[in-house]
C-alpha cells in the first residue's frame, strides 16, 4: 500500500502491525514499522513528527544490531523532506557506506542515484531554471569517441530512429538522454522511466495508462507516461529489467506508434522520440532468451556505448571543475594540483555519478571544517591508501583521527556528545581534537 501511494491504507496496516510487534517484543519489526510511520508522517507534511519517528526507528534498530534494517531506515530518512539538505545527505552517505562495505552493489547504485539527485536548496536553483527555460543541456567531455557521437545526435534528431545507450552504471546515460532531448525537441516534454525501480505489477499501468474501472482502485482514467511524452522524448532506463510480457506490448506500441490504456479500447496516437538505456549486455540476454530479439532490433536504431570514466581520464579534471563550481567549493578558477591528482588516479567504479557524489561529500564536510581546505578534505574523502605509503606513522594516525571525527560528526549532525558516544571516547577529548584539527561545528546542529 505504501509503494502504491495509498497512504491511508498503509497507515491502517502500520497501526495494526505496530500493536502486534510491540506485544511480541520484536524490536526489529517495531523499528521497521516506525520507519513506515515516519515516511507517512513526512508525506503528510508533519515534519516534526516524522523526525521523531525516524529518530525512534533508527535508535531501536541501532540497539537491535540488525544493520540491514537500519540501512533501509537511513535510506528512507535520507529521502524525507522533513530534514534539511545536510542531514539528508548524511543519512544517504551512511546508507551508501553500509551497502558498499557489505558488497551490495545494486543497493549502492540505487543510493548513488538518490545522492546525485539531491540538490543544494539555494545553490543552483536559479541556474537550473534558466537552463531549463533555454532548453540547453551540455555534455561535458574531452573524449573523442563521445564528441563524435554528440555531433551525430544533431543529425539523428531529424529522424525517428530510437537511440540505445549502453555502458556501466553512472557513466552518464541519463545525461546523454537529456542532451538528446535538448537538441531534438527542447520545447517538448522529457519523460524518464527507470524500468527497474517500478514494481512489475505497476509498470504496465504507469507506462500505458489505464481506464476507469480497469482494476480495483482504478477510480479514474489515468494518462500513461507514453502519452505524457507526446511531442517530446521518452527515456526508458534499465530496459533490460523490463518483464517479458511488457517487452511484447512495448514492441507493439513502437511498431504501431499507438498506445491503448489498460482496460480501454481507445487508441492514442504517439509522436515521440525514444531513448533507451541499460548497463546490461542485451545481445547476451537475447541469446539466453531473456530479452526479445525483435524488440532489441527495434530499439537499437542508433547504438552507442558510453566509455567508463577510467577509460576517459581526460574528462576527470573537466567534470571535477564543473561539480566543484556547482557545489560552491571553487573560489577561483584553480584547483589544487594534489586534488586533481587524487581524482585522476582513482579508478571510479561508479563512474561520473560516483565522482559527483564524492564532490557532494566534500561539500557537506566543508561546512564542518573551519577553513574548508579542499586538499585536506579530499584526503579525508578518499581514505588515502597512496598517502599512507608516503607518510609517517604519526601523519597516518592524524589523518585517520580526523576522518573518524568528521564521519562521527556527519552521523550526528554536529552533536559532539553523540559523536563522542559513537567513537567511545570522552566528550572533552572530542572537543580537544576538534580544536587541534580545525573542525568547527558551533551552530551547525541540524534538524
QUICOR-V215216 format. One record per helix or strand of 3 or more residues. SS is the DSSP state (2 for helix, 1 for strand). FROM is the first residue (numbers start at 1). LEN is the number of residues. If there is no record, write none. Layout:
ss & from & len
SS & FROM & LEN
SS & FROM & LEN
//
This chain:
ss & from & len
2 & 7 & 18
2 & 27 & 17
2 & 47 & 18
2 & 67 & 12
2 & 85 & 17
2 & 105 & 13
2 & 125 & 10
2 & 144 & 13
1 & 163 & 4
2 & 173 & 12
1 & 190 & 5
2 & 200 & 9
2 & 225 & 4
1 & 233 & 5
2 & 239 & 3
2 & 244 & 13
1 & 258 & 3
1 & 267 & 3
1 & 273 & 6
2 & 282 & 7
2 & 293 & 7
1 & 302 & 4
2 & 309 & 3
2 & 313 & 14
2 & 337 & 9
2 & 351 & 16
2 & 374 & 9
2 & 385 & 6
2 & 393 & 20
2 & 416 & 8
2 & 427 & 11
//
